[in-house]
Amino acid sequence: MSHFSSTVVHAFLTDLQDRICAALQTADGGASFVEDSWQREQGGGGRSRVLTGGAVFEQAGVNFSHVTGDTLPPSATAHRPELAGRRWEAMGVSLVVHPENPYVPTSHANVRFFIAEKEGEAPVWWFGGGFDLTPFYGFEEDAVHWHRVAHDLCQPFGAEVYPHYKQWCDEYFFLKHRHEARGVGGLFFDDLNAWGFEQSFAFLQAVGNGYLDAYLPIVARRKDTPWGERERQFQLYRRGRYVEFNLVWDRGTLFGLQSGGRTESILMSMPPLVRWEYGYQPEAGSPEAALYEKFLPARDWL
């Protein structure tokens, strides 16, 4: 069962990486993804694909990785002591898109499968993932569209699925040290196995496939909006929050680094340019202030 299942998941994930790269490259129209294949000493490897200096995307990275090991890092066994001493296998697609135009939001998506096996015992496996949106300048219609896609793909799995995973996303992508959300949220799920393999995998596919439906229309709507130095400086400042979250709170970053993953691929999510400013306060009544007041506080977008 586990062997069969990981083969099917593997095929879906590599195909998903191909499709997302093709669609983002078309949407960009100015640059192509460059692939870097890598092997991991302890087992497994991956394909990192990065597009830089595009017409729309300053940097976009879409990673596929499939890594294996004999013992799990502390970030994994802290939550689940029963995993200690098990061989494990983790595979997933993870992507981050940093557009150049400050009116086009940054987006992130991730879908992953994990399995840990021990002789004579049933395998422990689960799916996880989600997608979330990080605008610099908020637009109601963009946030509504993003959440409408998320809501609709969850519907076939039960009415309670979207509100549950939407709330989990709001809580997960939260910078506790800033008391501030990273963006307008989306979906986040982890440890999903209660529905059985077929249904759980079907949900993973729905989330993976839903990302382009959620993101591309927003890119098309905003990419030609004129912008200047003021917007660029605010974008670079807000990108700092993205870096803070990934380095301080993100479990995936921690797992990758602790399990001896490929550092360049793990930190591919970082924006190419970013700045910090001491004690920055947006001007009252400005579009920058509106981000903090209307978009970052968690709310029901539908």
Phi, psi and chi 1 to 4 in degrees:
 res  aa     phi    psi   chi1   chi2   chi3   chi4
   1 MET       -  -53.1  168.8   70.8 -159.9      -
   2 SER   -64.1  -38.7   62.4      -      -      -
   3 HIS   -64.8  -48.3  176.9   70.4      -      -
   4 PHE   -57.2  -46.1  158.9   74.2      -      -
   5 SER   -64.7  -43.4   57.6      -      -      -
   6 SER   -67.6  -29.6   50.2      -      -      -
   7 THR   -64.4  -44.0  -48.2      -      -      -
   8 VAL   -66.0  -41.9 -177.5      -      -      -
   9 VAL   -65.0  -43.0 -179.8      -      -      -
  10 HIS   -56.1  -46.7 -170.6  -74.7      -      -
  11 ALA   -63.5  -42.0      -      -      -      -
  12 PHE   -63.1  -45.0  167.8   72.4      -      -
  13 LEU   -65.7  -42.4  -68.7  171.3      -      -
  14 THR   -66.9  -36.8   50.4      -      -      -
  15 ASP   -67.2  -39.4  176.4   62.6      -      -
  16 LEU   -61.7  -43.6 -180.0   68.4      -      -
  17 GLN   -58.7  -45.2 -176.4 -168.3   31.0      -
  18 ASP   -59.2  -46.9  -68.7  -16.9      -      -
  19 ARG   -67.6  -41.2  -72.5 -174.4  -73.1  118.2
  20 ILE   -66.8  -42.7  -71.3  177.2      -      -
  21 CYS   -60.7  -44.4  -72.6      -      -      -
  22 ALA   -61.0  -43.5      -      -      -      -
  23 ALA   -69.3  -40.9      -      -      -      -
  24 LEU   -68.0  -38.1  -70.7  175.1      -      -
  25 GLN   -63.4  -42.5 -157.1  166.0  -72.4      -
  26 THR   -63.6  -44.3  -58.8      -      -      -
  27 ALA   -63.7  -32.4      -      -      -      -
  28 ASP   -76.0  -50.7 -176.3   82.8      -      -
  29 GLY    74.5    0.6      -      -      -      -
  30 GLY  -128.0  -15.8      -      -      -      -
  31 ALA  -146.1  165.1      -      -      -      -
  32 SER  -120.1  157.0  -56.7      -      -      -
  33 PHE   -73.6  140.3  -81.1   92.0      -      -
  34 VAL  -111.4  130.5  174.4      -      -      -
  35 GLU   -98.1  141.0  179.8  172.4  -68.9      -
  36 ASP  -126.8  107.8 -150.2   -2.5      -      -
  37 SER   -90.1  140.1  -75.1      -      -      -
  38 TRP  -140.4  154.8   51.7  -84.8      -      -
  39 GLN  -117.4  145.9  -64.9  -63.8  -44.5      -
  40 ARG  -106.5  131.5 -178.7  169.9  162.5  -83.4
  41 GLU   -52.7  -45.8 -100.0  178.7   56.8      -
  42 GLN   -76.0   -9.1  -56.5   92.7  -41.6      -
  43 GLY   135.4  131.5      -      -      -      -
  44 GLY    93.3 -165.2      -      -      -      -
  45 GLY   173.9 -157.9      -      -      -      -
  46 GLY  -175.4 -179.9      -      -      -      -
  47 ARG  -126.0  112.3  -49.8 -172.4  -61.5 -162.1
  48 SER   -97.5  131.9  -64.6      -      -      -
  49 ARG  -126.0  127.5  -67.7 -176.4 -173.8  163.2
  50 VAL  -131.3  136.0  178.3      -      -      -
  51 LEU  -113.9  128.2  176.5  153.2      -      -
  52 THR  -130.4  150.0   47.2      -      -      -
  53 GLY    62.2   37.4      -      -      -      -
  54 GLY   -78.3  179.0      -      -      -      -
  55 ALA   -71.9  -30.2      -      -      -      -
  56 VAL  -116.2  -43.3  177.8      -      -      -
  57 PHE  -100.9  121.1  -53.9  125.0      -      -
  58 GLU   -68.6  -40.0 -167.3  170.6   -4.9      -
  59 GLN  -156.5  134.3 -176.9  172.1  -59.7      -
  60 ALA  -135.3  132.5      -      -      -      -
  61 GLY  -125.5  132.1      -      -      -      -
  62 VAL  -129.4  109.3 -173.8      -      -      -
  63 ASN  -105.5  138.2  -88.6  -10.9      -      -
  64 PHE  -115.6  132.7  165.9   76.1      -      -
  65 SER  -138.2  149.5   66.7      -      -      -
  66 HIS  -141.4  101.4  177.6 -158.8      -      -
  67 VAL  -120.7  150.7  -64.2      -      -      -
  68 THR  -133.2  160.8   58.4      -      -      -
  69 GLY  -166.1  169.4      -      -      -      -
  70 ASP   -95.1  -29.1  -67.7  -32.4      -      -
  71 THR  -136.3  147.4   52.4      -      -      -
  72 LEU   -88.9  149.8  -82.2  158.4      -      -
  73 PRO   -71.4  160.5   24.7  -32.0      -      -
  74 PRO   -56.2  -32.0  -11.4   12.7      -      -
  75 SER   -61.7  -25.3   61.6      -      -      -
  76 ALA   -91.3  -42.7      -      -      -      -
  77 THR   -79.4  -16.7   51.2      -      -      -
  78 ALA   -59.2  -42.2      -      -      -      -
  79 HIS   -78.3  -29.6  -63.9  -67.3      -      -
  80 ARG  -137.6   83.6  -67.9  171.2  161.8  -96.8
  81 PRO   -57.7  -25.1    8.7  -19.3      -      -
  82 GLU   -66.9  -10.9   74.4  -83.8   14.7      -
  83 LEU   -84.7  -12.5  -67.0  178.9      -      -
  84 ALA   -57.9  136.7      -      -      -      -
  85 GLY    79.2   10.8      -      -      -      -
  86 ARG  -104.6  143.7  -76.2  176.3  174.8 -103.4
  87 ARG   -70.1  143.9  -84.2 -166.0   58.8   72.6
  88 TRP  -136.7  161.9   58.5  -84.7      -      -
  89 GLU  -143.4  130.2 -164.5  177.4  -18.6      -
  90 ALA  -132.9  133.7      -      -      -      -
  91 MET  -140.5  148.4   61.2 -178.7   84.8      -
  92 GLY  -174.6  168.0      -      -      -      -
  93 VAL  -117.2  132.0  166.8      -      -      -
  94 SER  -134.3  135.4  179.9      -      -      -
  95 LEU  -144.4  149.0   69.0   97.2      -      -
  96 VAL  -139.8  134.3  177.6      -      -      -
  97 VAL  -121.3  120.4  179.0      -      -      -
  98 HIS  -111.3   98.5  -68.5  -70.0      -      -
  99 PRO   -71.5  158.6  -14.8   29.8      -      -
 100 GLU   -79.8  -43.8 -174.9  179.8   22.1      -
 101 ASN   -68.5  122.6 -173.0  -34.5      -      -
 102 PRO   -63.4  -15.2  -21.3   32.8      -      -
 103 TYR   -83.1  -12.4  -72.8  103.3      -      -
 104 VAL   -94.5  124.3 -176.1      -      -      -
 105 PRO   -71.4  154.1   18.5  -23.0      -      -
 106 THR   -74.2  146.9  -76.1      -      -      -
 107 SER  -135.9  155.9   70.5      -      -      -
 108 HIS  -139.8  141.4  160.5 -105.6      -      -
 109 ALA  -146.6  154.9      -      -      -      -
 110 ASN  -158.6  133.8  170.7  -99.6      -      -
 111 VAL  -135.6  135.1  -78.9      -      -      -
 112 ARG  -148.5  156.9   57.1 -171.0 -178.3  -87.8
 113 PHE  -132.3  136.9  175.5   61.2      -      -
 114 PHE  -131.8  137.7 -179.1   90.0      -      -
 115 ILE  -142.4  135.4 -177.4  161.1      -      -
 116 ALA  -126.8  128.4      -      -      -      -
 117 GLU  -124.3  149.5  -63.6  177.7  -82.0      -
 118 LYS  -144.0  136.2 -161.7  175.2 -171.3  173.6
 119 GLU   -49.6  129.1 -157.9   59.9   47.6      -
 120 GLY    78.7    2.5      -      -      -      -
 121 GLU  -126.5  155.0  -69.4 -175.6   35.4      -
 122 ALA   -66.7  142.1      -      -      -      -
 123 PRO   -64.8  148.1   18.7  -26.6      -      -
 124 VAL  -103.8  122.2  177.4      -      -      -
 125 TRP  -141.4  157.4   59.7  -92.7      -      -
 126 TRP  -163.2  163.6   67.2   81.0      -      -
 127 PHE  -110.7  155.3  -69.9   96.7      -      -
 128 GLY  -154.2  170.4      -      -      -      -
 129 GLY   150.2 -154.6      -      -      -      -
 130 GLY   140.1 -176.9      -      -      -      -
 131 PHE  -147.9  148.9   50.8   63.7      -      -
 132 ASP  -145.5  156.4   62.8  -71.1      -      -
 133 LEU  -120.2  133.5 -168.1   71.4      -      -
 134 THR  -124.4   87.7  -53.1      -      -      -
 135 PRO   -78.8  155.9   23.8  -23.7      -      -
 136 PHE  -100.9  -36.5  -53.9  100.9      -      -
 137 TYR  -120.0  120.3  -70.6   90.8      -      -
 138 GLY   -82.7  140.3      -      -      -      -
 139 PHE  -131.2  123.7  -65.6   93.5      -      -
 140 GLU   -52.1  -48.2 -166.1   96.0   12.4      -
 141 GLU   -64.5  -30.8   62.9  178.2  -36.9      -
 142 ASP   -68.9  -47.0  -65.9   -4.0      -      -
 143 ALA   -63.9  -39.2      -      -      -      -
 144 VAL   -65.7  -45.4  169.8      -      -      -
 145 HIS   -59.7  -47.7  165.2   76.8      -      -
 146 TRP   -55.5  -47.1 -178.7  -98.6      -      -
 147 HIS   -75.4  -27.9  -81.3  -85.2      -      -
 148 ARG   -65.1  -44.3  170.6   63.9   53.3 -157.2
 149 VAL   -61.2  -44.8  171.8      -      -      -
 150 ALA   -60.8  -45.7      -      -      -      -
 151 HIS   -61.6  -47.0  168.1  -84.5      -      -
 152 ASP   -66.3  -36.4  -67.9   -7.0      -      -
 153 LEU   -72.6  -23.1   73.1   84.5      -      -
 154 CYS   -80.4  -26.1  -71.4      -      -      -
 155 GLN   -50.8  -46.9  -82.4  -51.9   94.8      -
 156 PRO   -61.3  -16.0  -18.6   28.1      -      -
 157 PHE   -97.7   -1.3  -61.7   88.6      -      -
 158 GLY   128.5  144.6      -      -      -      -
 159 ALA   -64.2  -25.2      -      -      -      -
 160 GLU   -85.4   -9.3   72.7  -64.3  -22.2      -
 161 VAL   -67.7  -49.6  174.3      -      -      -
 162 TYR   -60.6  -52.2  167.8   74.9      -      -
 163 PRO   -59.1  -36.0   -7.5    6.4      -      -
 164 HIS   -67.4  -50.0  177.9   54.3      -      -
 165 TYR   -76.8  -24.2  -69.4  155.1      -      -
 166 LYS   -68.0  -45.1 -174.2 -105.2 -174.9 -148.2
 167 GLN   -64.5  -40.4 -176.3 -177.7  -15.4      -
 168 TRP   -61.2  -38.8 -161.1  -10.6      -      -
 169 CYS   -64.5  -46.4 -171.4      -      -      -
 170 ASP   -57.8  -40.1  -70.8  -22.8      -      -
 171 GLU   -76.4  -35.1  -71.0  167.7    3.6      -
 172 TYR   -72.8  -50.0 -178.0   77.4      -      -
 173 PHE   -86.9   59.5  -68.7  105.7      -      -
 174 PHE  -126.4  126.5 -170.9   78.3      -      -
 175 LEU   -87.4   98.1  -71.1   86.9      -      -
 176 LYS   -60.5  -35.0  -60.6 -177.9 -174.3   74.3
 177 HIS   -72.5  -14.5   62.7  -71.2      -      -
 178 ARG  -109.0   -9.9  -63.3  -87.3 -171.1 -171.6
 179 HIS    53.0   48.5  -60.4  -70.0      -      -
 180 GLU  -148.3  140.0 -174.2 -175.9  -71.1      -
 181 ALA   -73.1  153.0      -      -      -      -
 182 ARG   -74.6  -31.8 -178.8  166.5   95.3  172.1
 183 GLY  -164.9 -145.5      -      -      -      -
 184 VAL  -100.3   10.5  -63.2      -      -      -
 185 GLY    78.5 -154.7      -      -      -      -
 186 GLY   156.2 -118.0      -      -      -      -
 187 LEU  -128.7  143.8  -61.7  171.6      -      -
 188 PHE  -145.0  128.7 -179.9   89.0      -      -
 189 PHE  -141.1  153.2   68.7  101.4      -      -
 190 ASP  -151.8  165.3 -153.6    2.0      -      -
 191 ASP    55.3   30.1  -56.1  -32.6      -      -
 192 LEU   -82.3  112.1  177.2   65.4      -      -
 193 ASN  -149.0   -7.7   56.9   20.8      -      -
 194 ALA   -63.8  -24.6      -      -      -      -
 195 TRP   -83.7   -0.8  -61.9  -16.5      -      -
 196 GLY    85.3  165.0      -      -      -      -
 197 PHE   -62.4  -51.4 -178.5   80.9      -      -
 198 GLU   -57.4  -49.5  -64.6  -61.0  -33.2      -
 199 GLN   -69.6  -40.1 -173.1   78.6  -22.4      -
 200 SER   -63.7  -41.9  -58.0      -      -      -
 201 PHE   -66.6  -38.1  179.7   35.8      -      -
 202 ALA   -61.1  -38.2      -      -      -      -
 203 PHE   -67.6  -43.3 -176.2   68.8      -      -
 204 LEU   -55.3  -43.8 -179.4   94.9      -      -
 205 GLN   -64.5  -40.2  -66.5  173.1   78.7      -
 206 ALA   -62.0  -41.1      -      -      -      -
 207 VAL   -68.4  -47.5  171.6      -      -      -
 208 GLY   -58.7  -45.5      -      -      -      -
 209 ASN   -71.7  -27.2  -66.2  -26.7      -      -
 210 GLY   -73.2  -21.5      -      -      -      -
 211 TYR   -56.7  -48.7  164.9   74.4      -      -
 212 LEU   -65.0  -36.9  -69.4  171.3      -      -
 213 ASP   -62.4  -33.8  -60.5  -26.5      -      -
 214 ALA   -78.1  -40.1      -      -      -      -
 215 TYR   -91.0  -45.0 -168.7   49.6      -      -
 216 LEU   -58.7  -40.0  -68.7 -178.7      -      -
 217 PRO   -63.0  -31.2  -23.7   34.0      -      -
 218 ILE   -70.9  -41.9  -62.8  173.5      -      -
 219 VAL   -58.5  -47.8  173.1      -      -      -
 220 ALA   -61.1  -38.3      -      -      -      -
 221 ARG   -71.4  -30.3 -161.3 -176.4  -73.0  150.3
 222 ARG  -109.1  -17.0  -56.4  -67.2  162.2 -150.9
 223 LYS   -65.1  -20.7   68.1  177.2 -176.7  173.9
 224 ASP  -100.8    7.6  -62.6  -39.1      -      -
 225 THR   -67.7  126.1  -51.0      -      -      -
 226 PRO   -65.3  143.3  -12.0   23.7      -      -
 227 TRP  -144.4  160.5   54.8  -81.5      -      -
 228 GLY  -135.0 -163.6      -      -      -      -
 229 GLU   -62.2  -37.7 -167.6   56.6   22.9      -
 230 ARG   -59.3  -48.3  171.1 -172.2  175.1  148.3
 231 GLU   -65.4  -39.5  -70.4   85.8   -1.6      -
 232 ARG   -63.4  -43.6  177.4   62.5  165.9  173.0
 233 GLN   -64.7  -38.0  -70.4  -56.3  -44.0      -
 234 PHE   -67.6  -41.0 -176.9   61.6      -      -
 235 GLN   -59.4  -47.1  175.5 -159.7   45.2      -
 236 LEU   -64.2  -36.0  -64.6 -176.9      -      -
 237 TYR   -65.5  -46.0  172.0   74.1      -      -
 238 ARG   -69.0  -28.9  -73.1  -63.1  -50.3  172.0
 239 ARG   -60.6  -25.9  -80.3  177.3  174.3  178.1
 240 GLY   -57.7  -34.2      -      -      -      -
 241 ARG   -65.3  -36.0  -64.1  -65.0 -155.4  -89.9
 242 TYR   -63.1  -44.5 -150.0   88.0      -      -
 243 VAL   -63.3  -45.1  173.2      -      -      -
 244 GLU   -58.7  -44.8  -72.4  176.3   27.4      -
 245 PHE   -62.3  -49.0 -178.0   85.3      -      -
 246 ASN   -63.6  -34.9  -81.6   12.6      -      -
 247 LEU   -86.0  -26.9  -67.7 -175.8      -      -
 248 VAL  -100.6  -38.4  178.9      -      -      -
 249 TRP  -116.2  -21.0  -59.8  108.7      -      -
 250 ASP   -72.3  121.8 -169.8   68.8      -      -
 251 ARG   -68.4  -33.5  -64.2 -149.5  -49.8 -106.3
 252 GLY   -65.7  -41.2      -      -      -      -
 253 THR   -61.2  -46.4  -56.1      -      -      -
 254 LEU   -61.9  -46.8 -162.7   60.8      -      -
 255 PHE   -60.1  -44.8  175.8   82.6      -      -
 256 GLY   -59.8  -47.5      -      -      -      -
 257 LEU   -69.0  -41.1  -63.8  173.3      -      -
 258 GLN   -70.4  -26.9  -73.3 -174.7   -5.2      -
 259 SER   -93.8   13.0   61.0      -      -      -
 260 GLY    72.0   32.9      -      -      -      -
 261 GLY   -70.5  178.2      -      -      -      -
 262 ARG   -83.7  113.4 -179.4  173.2 -174.7  -96.4
 263 THR   -57.2  -43.5  -57.1      -      -      -
 264 GLU   -58.1  -39.4  -75.4  -58.7  -58.9      -
 265 SER   -72.9  -38.7  -60.6      -      -      -
 266 ILE   -65.5  -40.0  -64.0  160.2      -      -
 267 LEU   -92.5   10.3  -61.8 -177.9      -      -
 268 MET   -61.2  -21.7  167.6 -146.6   79.3      -
 269 SER   -70.9  -13.5   59.1      -      -      -
 270 MET   -71.4  141.0  -64.9  -56.6  175.8      -
 271 PRO   -68.2  147.2   15.7  -21.7      -      -
 272 PRO   -68.6  -31.1   21.2  -28.8      -      -
 273 LEU  -133.6  142.5  -72.6  171.7      -      -
 274 VAL  -161.3  154.6   57.2      -      -      -
 275 ARG  -144.2  156.0   71.3 -176.0 -171.6   89.0
 276 TRP  -115.9  152.6  -83.9  -96.1      -      -
 277 GLU  -140.5  130.8  179.8 -179.7  -37.9      -
 278 TYR   -69.6  126.1  179.9   78.1      -      -
 279 GLY    62.6   30.2      -      -      -      -
 280 TYR   -61.3  135.2  168.6   80.6      -      -
 281 GLN  -130.8  127.5  -69.2  -65.5  -30.5      -
 282 PRO   -68.3  151.0   21.1  -27.0      -      -
 283 GLU   -66.4  134.6 -155.3 -178.5  -55.9      -
 284 ALA   -57.1  135.6      -      -      -      -
 285 GLY    77.9    2.4      -      -      -      -
 286 SER   -85.6  163.5   67.4      -      -      -
 287 PRO   -61.1  -29.9  -15.5   23.0      -      -
 288 GLU   -66.6  -41.8  -69.4   81.6    9.1      -
 289 ALA   -65.4  -34.2      -      -      -      -
 290 ALA   -61.3  -33.2      -      -      -      -
 291 LEU   -57.9  -48.0  177.5   76.9      -      -
 292 TYR   -68.4  -36.1  -66.9   87.3      -      -
 293 GLU   -84.9  -40.8  -69.4  156.5   17.4      -
 294 LYS  -106.2  -24.2  -62.1 -177.6 -177.2  155.5
 295 PHE  -108.2  -39.4  -70.3   87.2      -      -
 296 LEU   -74.4  -37.1  -63.1 -179.5      -      -
 297 PRO   -62.5  133.1  -20.6   32.8      -      -
 298 ALA   -58.2  133.7      -      -      -      -
 299 ARG  -152.9  167.5   55.3 -178.2  -91.7 -157.0
 300 ASP   -87.4  113.1  176.7    0.8      -      -
 301 TRP   -83.7   -9.5  -71.3  100.2      -      -
 302 LEU  -103.1      -  -57.0  178.6      -      -
